[in-house]
Amino acid sequence: MANSKHPANKTQTRLLQGHEASGSFRSLSSAVERASTVVFPDVAALRQRDWRDETQYAYGLSGTPTTRRLARKIAMLESGEHCLLLPSGLAAISLTMLSLLKTGDHVLLPENAYEPAIEFAKFLQSQYGIGLDFYDPLDIASVQFTPATRLLWVETPGSVSMEVADLPALNRLAKAHGALVAVDATWAASIAMRPLELGADISIQALTKYQSGGSDVLMGSIVTRDKQLHQRLALTHMQSGTGVSPEDCNIVLRSLPHYKLRYDAQDISARKIASWLQQQPAIAAVLHPSLAGAPGHDIWQRDFSAAASLFSIVFQPQISQAAIDHFVDQLQLFHIGFSWGGSHSLALPYDMSNTRKSWPYEGGLVRLYIGLEDTDDLIADLEQALNGLLT
Ligand SMILES: *Cc1c(COP(=O)(O)O)cnc(C)c1O
């Protein structure tokens, strides 16, 4: 069953391989190995332990067979070599910044990044004197490196406002300036686009989303190819005690075999709904990267093979925020709540006034996540909630 015997297997097939048989019991599921204490056969083995050796086990915090099994699958999905698992997507973001930046260094973030990532970079700036500047994800000329720039942060498409950035161009620019590139590619979910294949150094996922799939697990991953870079991140990971629960890993492991099928089905449904919304007079813009005219659409077409079922709609400017809030409240099948990637559709109004310098819309914005409900039912629900908004 070794992968090496099947070099041509596609990722979806490889996801279902790699079961370790223990003794005469052979099942298609994997055990949940739990531990705080890991016991050593003797003192010599205790003394010989090396935290960098991922075939060894030393303490529950630094890994069990269950957590390592998931880490290997995520590294494979991301076309990477090494994977660290963390208790949330945000923890993966903050640990990456914390590991790679020190006082006097400089980091560049896109204006449209996940807001808690921006808040953490601001915290590093005020507490540790790490320089911080922002760039426009649609304007390469706005990416201003300094001699101290060590890290270029990318999120594509951007949270909520959905601009697709030119990642290969950003990678080339960062290489020329000796900076590392870290990409929050949660929307692409290792399916639509893989940052490491496009030349980035670090790919970050909130596994909380499609990979766990049930709106009930928080987890993040950091995947790299370069061993030294991995070890810099792994040292902070160990020193900060940010290990994950084997139970949670097992929930993600159960979900992974079918997460691409969900992603693809929800993609089709979301594109139908996005196109329908484009025809509605109350809607000024549908921010879905697959639509012609969406910000960065041409780059999405070049670099992505699919789309997540998460996109935003902008209302006509004459529709008040109170009316938009009422629209969200009127929805019966869309729930109101943060995060996404589960079975249920979600809707969330966002205030965009403080995000991008050049935000071109006056009307209010609502982010929609399309779940696994029937597409026609979701359209009917949106239709009844939109009813009367322009009168
Ligand atoms: C959800 C999300 C995160 C954070 O993940 P958590 O597990 O909720 O901390 C980070 N980046 C993006 C783009 C996300 O959508």
Ligand as a Chemical Component Dictionary entry (heavy atoms), coordinates in Angstrom:
data_LIG
# 
_chem_comp.id                   LIG 
_chem_comp.type                 NON-POLYMER 
_chem_comp.pdbx_formal_charge   0 
_chem_comp.three_letter_code    LIG 
# 
loop_
_chem_comp_atom.comp_id 
_chem_comp_atom.atom_id 
_chem_comp_atom.alt_atom_id 
_chem_comp_atom.type_symbol 
_chem_comp_atom.charge 
_chem_comp_atom.model_Cartn_x 
_chem_comp_atom.model_Cartn_y 
_chem_comp_atom.model_Cartn_z 
_chem_comp_atom.pdbx_ordinal 
LIG C1 C1 C 0 -11.012 31.372 9.318  1  
LIG C2 C2 C 0 -9.789  31.981 8.760  2  
LIG C3 C3 C 0 -8.648  32.082 9.551  3  
LIG C4 C4 C 0 -8.606  31.710 11.009 4  
LIG O1 O1 O 0 -8.922  30.395 11.292 5  
LIG P1 P1 P 0 -9.399  30.009 12.776 6  
LIG O2 O2 O 0 -9.196  28.538 12.821 7  
LIG O3 O3 O 0 -10.826 30.432 12.890 8  
LIG O4 O4 O 0 -8.512  30.729 13.733 9  
LIG C5 C5 C 0 -7.521  32.629 8.955  10 
LIG N1 N1 N 0 -7.520  33.043 7.677  11 
LIG C6 C6 C 0 -8.602  32.935 6.909  12 
LIG C7 C7 C 0 -8.531  33.404 5.491  13 
LIG C8 C8 C 0 -9.777  32.413 7.422  14 
LIG O5 O5 O 0 -10.859 32.343 6.653  15 
# 
loop_
_chem_comp_bond.comp_id 
_chem_comp_bond.atom_id_1 
_chem_comp_bond.atom_id_2 
_chem_comp_bond.value_order 
_chem_comp_bond.pdbx_ordinal 
LIG C1 C2 SING 1  
LIG C2 C3 SING 2  
LIG C2 C8 DOUB 3  
LIG C3 C4 SING 4  
LIG C3 C5 DOUB 5  
LIG C4 O1 SING 6  
LIG O1 P1 SING 7  
LIG P1 O2 DOUB 8  
LIG P1 O3 SING 9  
LIG P1 O4 SING 10 
LIG C5 N1 SING 11 
LIG N1 C6 DOUB 12 
LIG C6 C7 SING 13 
LIG C6 C8 SING 14 
LIG C8 O5 SING 15 
# 
